[in-house]
Amino acid sequence: AYTDRPKVRLPCRAYFITDKKELLTKATGVQCAMLAPEHVTLCRPHELPELDPRRTALLFPDDEALTVPEFAARVASERVAGDGDGD
């Protein structure tokens, strides 16, 4: 029997860019898209909408990359330091 799955609200939009060689059934973002369908989009690079670079972060897995909590803390500290324009 089918049961409703939980849905969550994210504080932002998330786009998971998939490679054409990657099966969408194997894409990491599928679970996110199922849990937060109103906030998550799976897309190919050419399907990505134009995004504001001042309000966009590109997260890419790498051994040297910040974790998401580290990245969020850095963004928060930069906002506190600010540049005085209120953005």
C-alpha atoms as a printed R data frame, in Angstrom:
   type eleno elety resid chain resno      x      y       z
1  ATOM     1    CA   ALA     A     1  0.000  0.000   0.000
2  ATOM     2    CA   TYR     A     2  1.181  3.517  -0.810
3  ATOM     3    CA   THR     A     3  1.835  5.794   2.139
4  ATOM     4    CA   ASP     A     4  2.476  9.497   2.014
5  ATOM     5    CA   ARG     A     5  6.123 10.391   2.389
6  ATOM     6    CA   PRO     A     6  7.190 13.317   4.543
7  ATOM     7    CA   LYS     A     7  7.869 16.639   2.862
8  ATOM     8    CA   VAL     A     8 10.188 19.309   4.154
9  ATOM     9    CA   ARG     A     9 10.628 23.005   3.461
10 ATOM    10    CA   LEU     A    10 14.138 24.188   2.723
11 ATOM    11    CA   PRO     A    11 15.325 27.740   3.436
12 ATOM    12    CA   CYS     A    12 16.510 28.056  -0.177
13 ATOM    13    CA   ARG     A    13 16.159 26.656  -3.690
14 ATOM    14    CA   ALA     A    14 18.515 23.809  -4.566
15 ATOM    15    CA   TYR     A    15 19.483 22.723  -8.056
16 ATOM    16    CA   PHE     A    16 21.288 19.419  -8.484
17 ATOM    17    CA   ILE     A    17 23.173 19.487 -11.765
18 ATOM    18    CA   THR     A    18 23.532 16.017 -13.206
19 ATOM    19    CA   ASP     A    19 25.863 14.757 -15.901
20 ATOM    20    CA   LYS     A    20 24.246 13.249 -19.007
21 ATOM    21    CA   LYS     A    21 26.134 10.014 -18.300
22 ATOM    22    CA   GLU     A    22 24.641  9.843 -14.806
23 ATOM    23    CA   LEU     A    23 21.363  8.005 -14.467
24 ATOM    24    CA   LEU     A    24 18.869 10.171 -12.598
25 ATOM    25    CA   THR     A    25 17.926  7.105 -10.578
26 ATOM    26    CA   LYS     A    26 21.509  7.114  -9.232
27 ATOM    27    CA   ALA     A    27 21.737 10.898  -8.698
28 ATOM    28    CA   THR     A    28 22.337 11.986  -5.106
29 ATOM    29    CA   GLY     A    29 19.769 14.762  -5.381
30 ATOM    30    CA   VAL     A    30 16.851 12.414  -6.021
31 ATOM    31    CA   GLN     A    31 16.277 11.875  -2.302
32 ATOM    32    CA   CYS     A    32 16.275 15.650  -1.767
33 ATOM    33    CA   ALA     A    33 13.851 16.173  -4.633
34 ATOM    34    CA   MET     A    34 11.512 13.576  -3.160
35 ATOM    35    CA   LEU     A    35 11.586 15.158   0.307
36 ATOM    36    CA   ALA     A    36 11.451 18.809  -0.804
37 ATOM    37    CA   PRO     A    37  9.840 18.835  -4.266
38 ATOM    38    CA   GLU     A    38  8.914 22.525  -4.048
39 ATOM    39    CA   HIS     A    39 12.525 23.552  -3.389
40 ATOM    40    CA   VAL     A    40 14.685 21.042  -5.278
41 ATOM    41    CA   THR     A    41 15.211 20.693  -9.020
42 ATOM    42    CA   LEU     A    42 17.258 18.052 -10.801
43 ATOM    43    CA   CYS     A    43 18.602 19.388 -14.079
44 ATOM    44    CA   ARG     A    44 21.235 19.070 -16.752
45 ATOM    45    CA   PRO     A    45 23.734 21.956 -17.083
46 ATOM    46    CA   HIS     A    46 21.876 23.467 -20.069
47 ATOM    47    CA   GLU     A    47 18.608 23.467 -18.079
48 ATOM    48    CA   LEU     A    48 19.951 25.503 -15.175
49 ATOM    49    CA   PRO     A    49 18.157 28.870 -15.005
50 ATOM    50    CA   GLU     A    50 20.079 32.124 -14.798
51 ATOM    51    CA   LEU     A    51 20.993 32.698 -11.156
52 ATOM    52    CA   ASP     A    52 22.141 35.819  -9.311
53 ATOM    53    CA   PRO     A    53 25.838 35.242  -8.494
54 ATOM    54    CA   ARG     A    54 25.498 37.459  -5.390
55 ATOM    55    CA   ARG     A    55 22.924 35.060  -3.955
56 ATOM    56    CA   THR     A    56 24.144 31.745  -5.353
57 ATOM    57    CA   ALA     A    57 26.566 29.177  -3.961
58 ATOM    58    CA   LEU     A    58 28.037 26.317  -5.934
59 ATOM    59    CA   LEU     A    59 28.725 23.297  -3.755
60 ATOM    60    CA   PHE     A    60 31.017 20.654  -5.208
61 ATOM    61    CA   PRO     A    61 32.355 17.555  -3.468
62 ATOM    62    CA   ASP     A    62 36.105 17.727  -2.918
63 ATOM    63    CA   ASP     A    63 38.506 16.648  -0.178
64 ATOM    64    CA   GLU     A    64 39.466 20.317   0.331
65 ATOM    65    CA   ALA     A    65 35.886 21.667   0.325
66 ATOM    66    CA   LEU     A    66 34.210 23.237   3.344
67 ATOM    67    CA   THR     A    67 31.377 21.281   4.910
68 ATOM    68    CA   VAL     A    68 27.937 22.867   4.567
69 ATOM    69    CA   PRO     A    69 27.961 24.023   8.239
70 ATOM    70    CA   GLU     A    70 31.455 25.546   7.735
71 ATOM    71    CA   PHE     A    71 30.256 27.273   4.579
72 ATOM    72    CA   ALA     A    72 27.132 28.608   6.331
73 ATOM    73    CA   ALA     A    73 29.262 29.937   9.210
74 ATOM    74    CA   ARG     A    74 31.586 31.694   6.756
75 ATOM    75    CA   VAL     A    75 28.656 33.289   4.922
76 ATOM    76    CA   ALA     A    76 27.160 34.435   8.242
77 ATOM    77    CA   SER     A    77 30.463 35.956   9.387
78 ATOM    78    CA   GLU     A    78 30.881 37.749   6.050
79 ATOM    79    CA   ARG     A    79 27.363 39.171   6.382
80 ATOM    80    CA   VAL     A    80 28.201 40.461   9.872
81 ATOM    81    CA   ALA     A    81 31.391 42.071   8.544
82 ATOM    82    CA   GLY     A    82 29.310 43.322   5.580
83 ATOM    83    CA   ASP     A    83 30.157 45.902   3.016
84 ATOM    84    CA   GLY     A    84 27.635 48.441   4.242
85 ATOM    85    CA   ASP     A    85 25.220 48.175   1.326
86 ATOM    86    CA   GLY     A    86 22.615 46.143   3.243
87 ATOM    87    CA   ASP     A    87 22.845 43.149   0.885
